[in-house]
């Protein structure tokens, strides 16, 4: 899971 | 990953596949707005800046490559392919999309989560995606004859963003640190709302089994 600040959605 | 987001990504993929197939098979891009396609290419470029630096999952990386490749191949077809480019009705595609780019960039510089280059570019891509369909919707109103592939294209795009909203609700309810994504939700809601009237006429025409006509 990405960190709170990473954007893991396309 | 949840079913809403996966289904949304598949709808998004389907929309670009439908468009590419239409252009490739019919060697025609009649009724397609080049400006909307240019905006989408810009959305993907600004959003996937981390494609080589950040790794989230194989799925994420592959989908980013697919979306970038499809966006660029649609642009290549509509601008450079010797046959297809003749079928682009430029004088119907009149939306001044440079204003959209400027407005979204200014807004991203004012309203963002973090003032870093990557975050501002990501925010810009979120705002720009919300309005990228406008030139296409304006062109559909103007050309009035909507071939069903173009109709499907816009329908899948609207469904993709609608499913993403369900995904945001789901993640808001299930994930702790997901509460600060309100900026995405507002932009996503506006984007989906832009499709509302199109959906109404699309479903109506589908139900009455008649040609899709948007009001003038």
Boltz contact constraints between the chains, C-beta under 6 A:
constraints:
  - contact:
      token1: [A, 2]
      token2: [B, 56]
      max_distance: 6.0
  - contact:
      token1: [A, 4]
      token2: [B, 177]
      max_distance: 6.0
  - contact:
      token1: [A, 7]
      token2: [B, 122]
      max_distance: 6.0
  - contact:
      token1: [A, 8]
      token2: [B, 56]
      max_distance: 6.0
  - contact:
      token1: [A, 10]
      token2: [B, 9]
      max_distance: 6.0
  - contact:
      token1: [A, 10]
      token2: [B, 63]
      max_distance: 6.0
